[in-house]
Amino acid sequence: MASLLERLTADEAAARQQLADLREQVAALEERLSELSIARKVIEPLLVEESAAQDANESRADQNRRPDPPQSAAHRGRASSDRRDLAGTDEQVVAAMTSAGRPMRAKEVAQALGEPQARGRVEATRARLKKLVTAGWLTQAEPGLFAIAAGWHYSGGDGPPTFGYSATLATAARTRATRGHFPQLALGLVIDTPHKRIGANAITTLQGFLPLGLPVGILAVDRAYTDQAADHFARPARALGFKLALDYKQDQRGVQGSVHGALLIDGNLACPLMPERLAQATTDLDDQTIRTPPEQLTQLIAAREPYWLKLKQGADAHGRIRLQCPAAGTSPSVTCPRFNRLHRAPAAPPTAVDLTNSRQRAAHGAAKPTVILPAGEPLRPPRSKGDPAHICAQTTITLHPDDLGAKDKFRQDPHYLTPAWQDTYKPIRANTECINGRLKGHHIDLGDPKNRLAHGRVAQILLAALMVATANELILLAWRQAHDHHEPPPEDTYAFDAQEPDREPPAASGRPPPGA
């Protein structure tokens, strides 16, 4: 027992000695921390003065040229100021942060520039970063974390990249089937870094329409949006009530995927037995062929029509839609032996057809294409549930928003390259480019940095919004001069056709301008 007490006493003494040593170390560290704090207060102002003197020397070496801030640009993907506007180390800082593609701290930037990791150099880099924030090149989302405010824009052509902001515009447009007249204006604007948050920025502009009670319809966008993840653009746009009209890159055309046994072909679901030459009609076609389809391609696109799945029920509150097999229903568009076998469809009774009536001829089963079964599929196998594909076994399918996964970004409403798609997509895109041209025209010239001399993203957003509003005023003025009058045209020169409300009067109608 005495031996045990001696051991406990020795352990207690050792613990007390260790505690005393630790207290001495803590006291020494606290004294060191106090000294460092005092040194920081003395050195920081000196570093700022050193950085300012260095900047002044670089500025004089560069002929006293101050860097212009990056400026916003008209339409998505346009930029305004180039790399030569930055001088010396400032240019290296922006280039390093642009290459990193993420927010960085001063120590990381100094390391990327090859600076020594001494505290003095890191603090000098921090002072430079704050200067670039003031100039509008960088942003500081949180203390100590810096991000690129603008960025390099790479256009579709072969020209050099430009540095600046990018603007996402939402415009009001009309398709060729739209009845009536209305001014086609720029309705939404978001300024951001080029090639960043493309889909999210588009959704932001569309969400601004909801409080205004503006109608929703077809949303036609360029191919940059087709590349966005479905959760970033396509699904939120549909949730807002918009239908989509899309175009694709060369390697995205043709058969894009499948779901529930149906094929996803150029953004629409089709019968799994659509002939291969029709399903692959657009595969690997270049953009020039798509812009001006030859007669052969036009015929193949038209021949696809009977094989598309039919919309049986529109989207519900959860975005689910019902689609029907083209061989099902009271007015099937194809004759399918597989459908007749699986569903034991009764043979249609003989009916008399008036061969002079084009609608009766087209409605007869003999006038509809017959689906060709695969060579290995027997004509009369035993029927079983789920054989051979869900769409064939059930006649209708429910398509959930996530059934296609990543491929859901390709889904659109009009059938690709059909007259309905051409009459929708092309006029809307043409109007968007027209707005873009107006903003870059000599009256507004949003692309000229001299018209936007204020520094910083906030100032650039305000200036860009004012310039877009001015462009809208000019559009409204031109529209009113063309449409806002009530004097009827002389009956002997022009009369509106009740069947053609969109028809414009001829140039010689002699209508006076407003107030004439």
C-alpha positions as CSV (number, residue, x, y, z in Angstrom):
1,M,0.0,0.0,0.0
2,A,2.9,2.4,0.9
3,S,4.5,1.7,-2.5
4,L,1.2,2.7,-4.3
5,L,1.0,6.0,-2.4
6,E,4.6,6.8,-3.3
7,R,3.8,6.3,-7.0
8,L,0.8,8.5,-6.8
9,T,2.8,11.2,-5.1
10,A,5.5,11.1,-7.8
11,D,2.9,11.2,-10.6
12,E,1.3,14.2,-8.9
13,A,4.6,16.1,-8.7
14,A,5.4,15.3,-12.3
15,A,2.0,16.6,-13.4
16,R,2.5,19.8,-11.4
17,Q,5.9,20.4,-12.9
18,Q,4.5,19.8,-16.4
19,L,1.7,22.3,-15.7
20,A,4.2,24.9,-14.5
21,D,6.2,24.4,-17.7
22,L,3.2,24.9,-19.8
23,R,2.2,28.1,-18.0
24,E,5.7,29.5,-18.7
25,Q,5.3,28.6,-22.4
26,V,1.9,30.3,-22.5
27,A,3.3,33.4,-20.9
28,A,6.1,33.5,-23.4
29,L,3.7,33.0,-26.3
30,E,1.4,35.8,-25.0
31,E,4.4,38.1,-24.8
32,R,5.4,37.2,-28.4
33,L,1.9,37.7,-29.7
34,S,1.8,41.2,-28.1
35,E,5.1,42.1,-29.7
36,L,3.9,40.9,-33.1
37,S,0.7,42.9,-32.7
38,I,2.7,46.0,-32.0
39,A,5.0,45.3,-35.0
40,R,2.0,44.9,-37.3
41,K,0.5,48.3,-36.3
42,V,3.9,49.9,-37.1
43,I,4.7,48.0,-40.3
44,E,1.3,48.0,-42.1
45,P,1.2,51.8,-42.8
46,L,4.8,51.5,-44.1
47,L,3.8,48.7,-46.5
48,V,0.8,50.7,-47.8
49,E,3.1,53.6,-48.5
50,E,5.7,51.3,-50.2
51,S,2.9,49.8,-52.4
52,A,1.6,53.3,-53.3
53,A,5.2,54.4,-54.2
54,Q,5.7,51.3,-56.3
55,D,2.4,51.8,-58.1
56,A,3.4,55.4,-58.9
57,N,6.7,54.3,-60.3
58,E,5.0,51.7,-62.5
59,S,2.5,54.2,-63.7
60,R,5.2,56.7,-64.7
61,A,7.0,53.9,-66.4
62,D,3.9,53.3,-68.4
63,Q,3.5,56.9,-69.4
64,N,1.2,57.7,-66.5
65,R,-1.6,55.6,-68.1
66,R,-4.2,54.6,-65.6
67,P,-6.0,51.3,-66.3
68,D,-9.5,51.7,-67.5
69,P,-12.1,49.6,-65.7
70,P,-13.7,46.7,-67.4
71,Q,-17.0,47.7,-68.9
72,S,-20.3,45.9,-69.5
73,A,-21.3,44.9,-73.0
74,A,-24.4,44.5,-75.1
75,H,-25.9,41.1,-75.1
76,R,-24.5,37.9,-73.5
77,G,-20.9,37.1,-74.2
78,R,-19.8,40.6,-75.4
79,A,-16.9,42.3,-73.6
80,S,-15.5,45.8,-73.8
81,S,-12.0,46.4,-72.6
82,D,-8.8,44.4,-73.4
83,R,-5.8,43.3,-71.5
84,R,-3.6,46.2,-72.5
85,D,-5.7,48.5,-70.3
86,L,-3.9,46.9,-67.3
87,A,-0.2,47.8,-66.6
88,G,2.6,45.8,-65.0
89,T,1.9,43.8,-61.9
90,D,-1.9,44.6,-62.1
91,E,-2.1,42.8,-65.4
92,Q,-0.3,39.8,-63.9
93,V,-2.7,39.7,-60.9
94,V,-5.8,39.8,-63.1
95,A,-4.3,37.1,-65.4
96,A,-3.4,34.8,-62.5
97,M,-6.9,35.1,-60.9
98,T,-8.6,34.6,-64.3
99,S,-6.6,31.4,-64.9
100,A,-7.4,30.2,-61.4
101,G,-11.2,30.5,-62.0
102,R,-12.0,30.8,-58.3
103,P,-11.8,33.4,-55.5
104,M,-8.3,33.7,-54.0
105,R,-6.7,35.1,-50.9
106,A,-3.7,37.5,-51.0
107,K,-1.3,34.7,-50.0
108,E,-2.5,32.5,-52.9
109,V,-2.2,35.4,-55.4
110,A,1.3,36.2,-54.2
111,Q,2.3,32.5,-54.6
112,A,0.8,32.5,-58.1
113,L,2.9,35.5,-59.0
114,G,6.1,33.8,-57.7
115,E,6.4,36.3,-54.8
116,P,8.3,35.3,-51.7
117,Q,6.0,34.1,-48.9
118,A,7.2,36.8,-46.5
119,R,4.5,38.7,-44.7
120,G,5.6,42.0,-46.3
121,R,5.1,40.8,-49.8
122,V,1.7,39.2,-49.0
123,E,0.5,42.5,-47.5
124,A,1.8,44.4,-50.5
125,T,-0.2,42.0,-52.7
126,R,-3.3,42.5,-50.5
127,A,-3.0,46.3,-50.9
128,R,-2.8,45.8,-54.7
129,L,-5.9,43.6,-54.7
130,K,-7.8,46.2,-52.8
131,K,-6.8,48.8,-55.3
132,L,-8.1,46.6,-58.1
133,V,-11.4,46.2,-56.2
134,T,-11.7,50.0,-56.2
135,A,-10.9,50.1,-59.9
136,G,-13.7,47.6,-60.6
137,W,-11.5,44.7,-61.8
138,L,-12.0,42.6,-58.7
139,T,-14.7,42.0,-56.1
140,Q,-14.4,41.2,-52.4
141,A,-17.3,38.9,-51.4
142,E,-16.0,38.5,-47.9
143,P,-13.0,40.0,-46.0
144,G,-9.7,38.7,-47.4
145,L,-11.3,36.7,-50.3
146,F,-11.0,38.3,-53.8
147,A,-12.6,37.3,-57.0
148,I,-12.4,38.4,-60.6
149,A,-15.2,41.0,-61.3
150,A,-15.0,40.7,-65.1
151,G,-13.3,38.1,-67.3
152,W,-12.1,37.1,-70.8
153,H,-14.7,36.7,-73.4
154,Y,-14.0,34.3,-76.3
155,S,-16.4,34.9,-79.2
156,G,-17.5,32.3,-81.7
157,G,-15.1,33.8,-84.4
158,D,-11.4,33.8,-84.6
159,G,-10.8,37.2,-83.1
160,P,-8.8,37.8,-80.0
161,P,-10.5,37.6,-76.6
162,T,-11.6,40.7,-74.9
163,F,-11.8,41.5,-71.1
164,G,-14.9,43.0,-69.5
165,Y,-18.4,42.2,-68.2
166,S,-21.1,40.3,-70.0
167,A,-24.8,41.2,-70.2
168,T,-27.7,38.7,-70.4
169,L,-30.7,40.2,-72.1
170,A,-34.3,39.0,-72.2
171,T,-36.3,40.5,-75.1
172,A,-39.9,40.5,-76.1
173,A,-40.3,39.0,-79.6
174,R,-43.0,37.6,-81.9
175,T,-43.1,34.5,-84.0
176,R,-44.4,34.4,-87.5
177,A,-47.7,33.0,-86.2
178,T,-48.2,35.8,-83.6
179,R,-51.3,37.9,-84.2
180,G,-51.4,41.6,-83.6
181,H,-48.6,44.2,-83.1
182,F,-46.5,45.0,-80.0
183,P,-43.1,46.7,-79.5
184,Q,-40.2,44.2,-79.2
185,L,-38.3,45.5,-76.2
186,A,-35.4,44.5,-73.9
187,L,-37.2,43.4,-70.8
188,G,-34.5,42.1,-68.5
189,L,-30.8,42.6,-67.9
190,V,-28.1,40.9,-65.8
191,I,-24.4,41.9,-65.7
192,D,-21.9,39.2,-64.8
193,T,-18.5,37.7,-65.6
194,P,-18.4,36.2,-69.1
195,H,-19.2,32.5,-69.4
196,K,-20.2,32.3,-65.7
197,R,-23.7,31.5,-64.4
198,I,-25.2,31.7,-67.9
199,G,-28.3,29.7,-67.2
200,A,-28.9,31.2,-63.7
201,N,-28.6,34.7,-65.1
202,A,-31.3,33.9,-67.7
203,I,-33.6,32.6,-65.1
204,T,-33.0,35.7,-63.0
205,T,-34.2,37.9,-65.9
206,L,-37.3,35.7,-66.4
207,Q,-38.3,35.8,-62.8
208,G,-38.5,39.5,-63.0
209,F,-41.5,39.1,-65.3
210,L,-43.7,37.5,-62.6
211,P,-44.5,40.6,-60.6
212,L,-45.3,42.5,-63.8
213,G,-47.9,39.9,-65.0
214,L,-46.2,39.6,-68.4
215,P,-47.4,36.6,-70.5
216,V,-45.2,33.6,-71.0
217,G,-44.8,31.7,-74.2
218,I,-41.9,30.2,-76.3
219,L,-38.4,30.9,-75.0
220,A,-35.8,30.7,-77.9
221,V,-32.2,30.8,-76.8
222,D,-28.8,30.3,-78.4
223,R,-26.7,27.2,-78.1
224,A,-24.8,28.4,-75.0
225,Y,-28.0,27.7,-73.0
226,T,-28.4,24.2,-74.5
227,D,-25.0,23.4,-72.8
228,Q,-26.3,24.4,-69.4
229,A,-27.2,21.8,-66.8
230,A,-31.0,21.1,-66.9
231,D,-31.3,22.3,-63.2
232,H,-29.7,25.6,-64.1
233,F,-31.8,26.6,-67.0
234,A,-34.3,24.2,-68.8
235,R,-36.2,23.0,-65.7
236,P,-36.5,26.3,-64.0
237,A,-37.6,27.9,-67.3
238,R,-40.4,25.3,-67.7
239,A,-41.4,25.8,-64.0
240,L,-42.0,29.4,-64.8
241,G,-44.4,28.4,-67.6
242,F,-42.1,28.8,-70.7
243,K,-41.9,26.4,-73.6
244,L,-38.4,26.0,-75.1
245,A,-37.2,26.3,-78.7
246,L,-33.5,25.2,-78.9
247,D,-30.7,24.7,-81.3
248,Y,-27.8,22.3,-81.0
249,K,-24.1,22.0,-81.7
250,Q,-23.0,19.6,-84.4
251,D,-22.1,16.8,-82.0
252,Q,-25.4,17.1,-80.2
253,R,-27.8,16.5,-83.1
254,G,-29.6,13.3,-83.9
255,V,-30.4,10.6,-81.3
256,Q,-29.6,12.1,-77.9
257,G,-30.8,9.5,-75.5
258,S,-33.8,7.3,-74.5
259,V,-36.3,7.0,-71.7
260,H,-39.1,4.5,-71.1
261,G,-38.3,2.8,-74.4
262,A,-38.8,6.0,-76.4
263,L,-35.9,7.7,-78.3
264,L,-34.9,11.4,-77.6
265,I,-34.2,12.7,-81.1
266,D,-33.4,16.4,-81.5
267,G,-35.2,17.3,-78.3
268,N,-38.4,15.3,-78.7
269,L,-39.4,11.8,-77.8
270,A,-40.2,9.4,-80.7
271,C,-41.2,5.9,-81.4
272,P,-38.3,3.5,-80.7
273,L,-38.9,2.0,-84.2
274,M,-38.6,5.2,-86.1
275,P,-36.5,4.3,-89.2
276,E,-32.8,4.8,-88.8
277,R,-32.4,7.1,-91.7
278,L,-35.0,9.5,-90.2
279,A,-33.7,9.2,-86.6
280,Q,-30.1,10.0,-87.8
281,A,-31.2,12.6,-90.4
282,T,-29.4,15.5,-88.6
283,T,-26.5,13.6,-87.1
284,D,-23.2,15.4,-87.6
285,L,-24.7,18.0,-89.9
286,D,-22.8,21.3,-89.9
287,D,-24.3,24.6,-89.0
288,Q,-24.5,25.8,-92.6
289,T,-26.7,22.9,-93.6
290,I,-28.9,23.5,-90.6
291,R,-29.3,27.2,-91.5
292,T,-30.3,26.4,-95.1
293,P,-31.7,22.9,-95.1
294,P,-31.5,21.2,-98.6
295,E,-34.6,19.6,-100.0
296,Q,-33.5,16.1,-99.1
297,L,-33.1,17.1,-95.4
298,T,-36.5,18.9,-95.4
299,Q,-38.2,15.7,-96.7
300,L,-36.6,13.6,-94.0
301,I,-37.7,16.0,-91.3
302,A,-41.2,15.9,-92.6
303,A,-41.2,12.1,-92.7
304,R,-40.4,12.1,-89.0
305,E,-43.7,13.7,-88.1
306,P,-45.9,10.5,-87.7
307,Y,-43.4,8.9,-85.4
308,W,-43.3,11.5,-82.6
309,L,-45.0,10.7,-79.3
310,K,-48.2,12.7,-78.9
311,L,-48.7,15.1,-75.9
312,K,-51.7,13.6,-74.1
313,Q,-51.5,15.8,-71.0
314,G,-49.6,19.0,-70.3
315,A,-47.3,19.7,-67.4
316,D,-48.8,19.5,-63.9
317,A,-47.7,21.3,-60.8
318,H,-44.7,19.0,-60.6
319,G,-43.7,19.3,-64.2
320,R,-44.9,15.8,-65.2
321,I,-46.3,15.3,-68.7
322,R,-48.2,12.4,-70.3
323,L,-47.1,11.2,-73.8
324,Q,-48.9,8.7,-76.0
325,C,-47.6,6.1,-78.5
326,P,-48.2,7.3,-82.1
327,A,-50.0,4.1,-82.9
328,A,-52.5,4.5,-80.0
329,G,-55.6,6.6,-79.6
330,T,-58.5,7.3,-81.9
331,S,-56.4,9.0,-84.5
332,P,-53.1,7.0,-84.7
333,S,-50.4,8.5,-87.0
334,V,-48.7,5.2,-87.8
335,T,-49.7,1.5,-88.2
336,C,-47.7,-0.7,-85.8
337,P,-47.8,-4.5,-85.8
338,R,-46.2,-4.5,-82.4
339,F,-48.9,-2.3,-81.0
340,N,-51.6,-4.4,-82.6
341,R,-50.0,-7.6,-81.1
342,L,-49.5,-6.3,-77.6
343,H,-52.8,-4.5,-77.3
344,R,-54.9,-6.7,-79.6
345,A,-56.4,-3.7,-81.3
346,P,-59.5,-4.7,-83.3
347,A,-59.3,-4.3,-87.0
348,A,-60.9,-1.2,-88.3
349,P,-64.2,-1.8,-90.0
350,P,-64.3,-1.2,-93.8
351,T,-65.3,2.4,-94.6
352,A,-65.9,4.2,-97.8
353,V,-63.4,6.9,-98.6
354,D,-64.1,9.8,-100.8
355,L,-60.9,9.9,-102.8
356,T,-61.5,13.5,-103.8
357,N,-61.4,14.5,-100.1
358,S,-57.8,15.0,-99.0
359,R,-58.6,14.8,-95.3
360,Q,-60.4,11.4,-95.7
361,R,-57.5,10.1,-97.7
362,A,-55.0,11.1,-95.1
363,A,-57.1,9.7,-92.2
364,H,-57.3,6.2,-93.8
365,G,-54.9,3.6,-92.3
366,A,-53.5,2.8,-95.6
367,A,-52.2,6.3,-96.0
368,K,-50.2,6.1,-92.7
369,P,-46.7,4.7,-92.6
370,T,-46.3,1.2,-91.3
371,V,-43.7,0.6,-88.6
372,I,-41.1,-1.9,-89.6
373,L,-40.3,-4.4,-86.9
374,P,-36.7,-5.6,-86.2
375,A,-35.8,-8.7,-88.2
376,G,-35.4,-10.8,-85.0
377,E,-38.8,-9.9,-83.5
378,P,-41.4,-12.8,-84.1
379,L,-44.8,-11.8,-85.2
380,R,-46.7,-13.7,-82.6
381,P,-44.7,-14.2,-79.4
382,P,-46.4,-14.7,-76.1
383,R,-47.6,-11.4,-74.6
384,S,-46.0,-10.4,-71.3
385,K,-46.0,-7.2,-69.2
386,G,-43.3,-4.8,-70.1
387,D,-42.5,-6.4,-73.5
388,P,-40.6,-5.2,-75.3
389,A,-40.5,-1.5,-74.2
390,H,-42.5,0.5,-71.7
391,I,-44.0,2.9,-74.3
392,C,-45.1,0.0,-76.4
393,A,-46.5,-2.1,-73.5
394,Q,-48.4,0.8,-71.8
395,T,-49.3,3.0,-74.8
396,T,-48.7,6.1,-72.6
397,I,-45.8,7.1,-70.4
398,T,-45.5,9.7,-67.6
399,L,-42.3,11.8,-68.1
400,H,-41.0,13.2,-64.9
401,P,-38.6,16.2,-65.0
402,D,-35.6,14.1,-64.0
403,D,-36.3,11.0,-66.0
404,L,-33.9,12.0,-68.8
405,G,-31.2,13.0,-66.3
406,A,-28.6,15.3,-67.9
407,K,-30.2,14.8,-71.3
408,D,-33.2,16.8,-70.2
409,K,-31.4,19.9,-71.2
410,F,-31.9,18.9,-74.8
411,R,-35.7,18.6,-74.6
412,Q,-37.8,21.2,-76.4
413,D,-41.4,21.7,-77.5
414,P,-41.4,22.3,-81.3
415,H,-40.0,19.6,-83.5
416,Y,-36.5,20.5,-84.7
417,L,-36.2,22.0,-88.2
418,T,-39.9,21.6,-88.9
419,P,-41.8,24.7,-90.3
420,A,-43.2,25.3,-86.8
421,W,-39.7,25.4,-85.4
422,Q,-38.4,27.6,-88.2
423,D,-41.3,30.0,-87.7
424,T,-40.7,30.2,-84.0
425,Y,-36.9,30.0,-83.4
426,K,-35.6,32.1,-86.3
427,P,-37.8,35.2,-85.8
428,I,-37.2,35.3,-82.1
429,R,-33.4,35.0,-82.5
430,A,-33.5,37.6,-85.3
431,N,-35.2,40.0,-83.0
432,T,-32.7,39.4,-80.2
433,E,-29.8,40.1,-82.6
434,C,-31.7,43.2,-83.8
435,I,-31.8,44.5,-80.2
436,N,-28.1,43.7,-79.8
437,G,-27.4,45.7,-83.0
438,R,-29.4,48.7,-81.7
439,L,-27.5,48.6,-78.4
440,K,-24.2,48.6,-80.3
441,G,-25.3,51.1,-82.9
442,H,-24.1,54.7,-83.0
443,H,-27.1,56.1,-81.1
444,I,-26.3,54.0,-78.0
445,D,-23.0,52.3,-78.6
446,L,-23.0,50.3,-75.4
447,G,-19.8,48.5,-76.5
448,D,-17.7,51.7,-76.4
449,P,-15.9,52.0,-73.0
450,K,-15.9,55.8,-73.5
451,N,-19.6,55.8,-72.9
452,R,-19.2,54.0,-69.6
453,L,-16.4,55.7,-67.7
454,A,-17.5,55.0,-64.2
455,H,-15.5,52.4,-62.2
456,G,-16.9,49.3,-60.5
457,R,-19.6,46.7,-61.3
458,V,-22.4,48.6,-59.6
459,A,-21.7,51.7,-61.6
460,Q,-21.5,49.7,-64.8
461,I,-24.8,47.9,-64.1
462,L,-26.6,51.2,-63.6
463,L,-25.1,52.8,-66.7
464,A,-25.9,49.7,-68.8
465,A,-29.5,49.7,-67.5
466,L,-29.9,53.3,-68.4
467,M,-28.5,52.7,-71.9
468,V,-30.8,49.8,-72.5
469,A,-33.8,51.9,-71.3
470,T,-32.8,54.6,-73.8
471,A,-32.7,51.9,-76.5
472,N,-36.2,50.9,-75.5
473,E,-37.4,54.5,-75.7
474,L,-36.1,54.7,-79.3
475,I,-37.8,51.4,-80.2
476,L,-41.1,52.6,-78.7
477,L,-40.8,55.9,-80.6
478,A,-40.3,54.0,-83.9
479,W,-43.1,51.6,-83.1
480,R,-45.5,54.4,-82.3
481,Q,-44.7,56.2,-85.5
482,A,-45.5,53.1,-87.5
483,H,-48.6,51.9,-85.6
484,D,-50.0,54.5,-83.2
485,H,-52.5,56.3,-85.4
486,H,-56.2,55.8,-86.3
487,E,-56.7,57.3,-89.7
488,P,-57.9,54.5,-92.0
489,P,-56.1,54.1,-95.4
490,P,-58.0,55.2,-98.5
491,E,-60.2,52.3,-99.7
492,D,-58.9,52.5,-103.3
493,T,-55.2,52.1,-102.2
494,Y,-55.3,49.6,-99.3
495,A,-57.7,47.6,-97.2
496,F,-56.9,45.2,-94.3
497,D,-57.8,41.6,-94.9
498,A,-59.7,40.2,-91.9
499,Q,-57.8,36.9,-92.4
500,E,-54.4,38.6,-92.4
501,P,-54.3,41.0,-89.3
502,D,-50.5,41.0,-89.3
503,R,-50.2,42.2,-92.8
504,E,-48.4,45.6,-93.1
505,P,-49.7,48.3,-95.4
506,P,-47.6,49.0,-98.5
507,A,-45.1,51.7,-98.4
508,A,-47.2,53.9,-100.8
509,S,-50.2,54.0,-98.5
510,G,-49.4,57.6,-97.7
511,R,-49.9,57.4,-93.9
512,P,-48.7,60.6,-92.2
513,P,-46.4,60.5,-89.2
514,P,-48.0,61.2,-85.8
515,G,-48.8,64.9,-85.4
516,A,-48.5,65.7,-89.1
